[in-house]
Amino acid sequence: MSKRIVPSKRKQEQSDDLPPKRQKKIQKGAQLTLVDAARSTTAMEWTSTVHNVEDVTQDHALAAYGIGPLGIKRPCFNKYKGAPHEGSEPRQEDDNMEIIEISDDEETHLEANCSKAKCKTNPYCLNYLGQDMWENPDKGKKIVQSSVLAKFGGDPHLRLRKDGKPVGLRNLGATCYANAFLQVWNQHRVFRSGVFQCIPSADTEESLVKSPIFQLQVTFAALCYGKGSVFNPRPLVDSLRLSNTEQQDAQEFAKLFLSHLDNEFKKQNSPTLRTLVTDQFEGTSAYGTKCHACGYKSERETPFTELEISLKNHLGLEDALTESLQAEILSGDNKYQCPTCNSLQDATRYTLIRKLPP
């Protein structure tokens, strides 16, 4: 026998002396108060009337958990709507259904007994799902904004890069020197293309993720094709084991990273890739001495990937380069031992750049 709880328009006086907790026999068509129904209905009441296993139905199984048509759990009044929640389990009305009327006092009793603790296991109560924060639109808007800021760093649309603007790299504390080199290398089209063509030497997916060349490919892809205005290079920094709390030597970083990339490129099948770092970043300089007496030259060529210059007291790069290549006169106590003259002679010591990187 199923029950349906309906509100009553008339008031009924609720007794302060509630009957003892016991099972009541209910006659067909009888009307019980809500309190009496709750006291007379238990989760396992049906076990006293159902004796055969084949007679146990789904409703009986649900009643064991207090839900379903025979269960003791009922919909709580929606505090935000003032009526039982829509979507609660539909009840089929028939001639055998009991009608349990709810007086105004019992409706108040029902609302008073609805709490977060009491309704923790009641699937028919939808009063404590967090909807209270949405009662105030301004409060709800602030909650959304705070959540978006905490999880996504703000509105993602505000972090999209504008047309024609390059993507920036986030400074992780003390990684600005690395970011500067990465931006310069990314603008080198031949080098960038070679990085994309390189196949990292990784045996597993885990080792691939930790590969610096792979993370460099990801970083370059974000800088070229990313829609965000800023990219976080944390995976690349971690793969290189760079400290984000201690400033490293920028020159040393560039030298070591290019050396690592050169080793990776030399493992590739393409001849162009195998010499990519040498072809694109290496130049040739000549360091020599010329004797003023006989004109003898002593010269030695060396490859270079960087030039050390001083920008102190200079207005621009060209002035600094000119001074770094300034010849030095060897005379007096600093004369040159000429192997042709077989004596100390005045001489000029010079540095020439024979070949520049493309």
C-alpha positions, 0 to 999 in steps of 0.5 A, a space after each residue: 500500500 502506497 502513500 501520498 502526502 498532500 497539503 490540507 487547506 484546513 488547520 488541524 490541531 497537532 497534539 503535543 503528546 506524540 504516540 509511542 513509536 509503534 507500528 499501526 494497522 492502517 485501514 484502507 482509505 484511512 487518513 493519518 496525520 504526517 506525524 502519525 504516518 512517520 511514526 507508523 512507517 518504518 523502512 522494514 515495515 513490509 517484512 511483516 506482510 511479505 513472506 515469500 521471496 517472489 513477492 518482494 518488489 523493487 519498491 520493497 527494496 527501495 523502502 529498505 533505504 527509506 526511498 521509493 513509494 513505500 519509503 519513509 523519506 519524503 520531499 522537503 518543501 523547497 525553501 526557495 520555491 515554497 513547494 515540493 521539488 519538481 522531479 521527485 519520484 512520481 507517484 501513481 494514484 490508485 484506489 489503494 493509495 492512502 491520502 495523508 493530509 498535511 495541516 498548516 501546523 504540520 507543514 511548519 513541522 516539516 519545514 522545521 525538521 528540514 536541515 542540512 544534517 537531517 537531510 544529508 541522506 534524503 535524495 528528495 531534499 534539494 535545499 542544501 545544494 548551494 543555491 542560497 548563494 544565488 539568491 542575491 545576483 550581485 553575490 552570485 556574480 562575485 562568486 563566479 568572478 572569484 572562482 574564475 580568477 582562482 582557477 583560470 587567472 581571470 576571464 580567459 577572453 581578456 588574456 587572448 592576444 590581439 591581432 599582430 601582437 606577439 605572444 609573451 613568456 611568463 617570468 617565473 621569478 628569475 627566468 627572464 634571461 632564458 625568456 629573452 633567448 627563447 624569444 630571439 631563437 623563435 624569431 629565427 625562422 630557419 632554426 625554428 623550422 629545424 626545431 619543429 622537424 627534430 625527432 626527440 630521442 625519447 623511448 617512453 612518453 614520460 621521457 618525451 615530456 621531460 625532453 628539452 627539445 620536445 618542450 622547446 617545440 611546445 614553447 615555439 608552437 605556443 609563441 607562433 600559433 597560440 591564442 593566449 597573450 602569455 605562455 607559461 614556459 614552466 615545463 621547459 624550465 623544469 626539463 632544463 632544471 633551471 632555478 626560478 629563484 636564482 639568476 643564472 648567467 645568461 651567456 652560459 645558459 645560451 652556450 649550454 642549451 645550444 650545445 645540447 640542441 646541437 647534440 640532438 640535431 646530430 642524431 637526426 637523419 637529415 644532413 641539414 638538421 645535423 649541422 643546423 646549429 653550426 650553419 646558423 649560429 657559428 661564425 669564424 674570427 681570426 686572431 693575428 699579429 703583423 710585424 712592422 719591420 718585415 710584414 710577417 703575419 701570424 694568424 689563427 682562425 677560431 669558430 665562435 657562437 658569441 662575441 663579447 663586447 662592452 656597452 659601457 660609455 657607448 651609444 649603440 651596438 655598432 660602436 661597441 663592436 668597432 671598439 672590440 675589434 680595435 687593433 693593439 700596437 705592440 711596442 716598447 716593453 711589449 714588443 713582438 718576437 718576430 720569427 722572421 726578424 728573429 728579434 723583438 719588433 713593433 707589431 700590430 695585434 688584431 682581431 678580424 671577423 672572417 665569417 658571420 652567421 647568416 
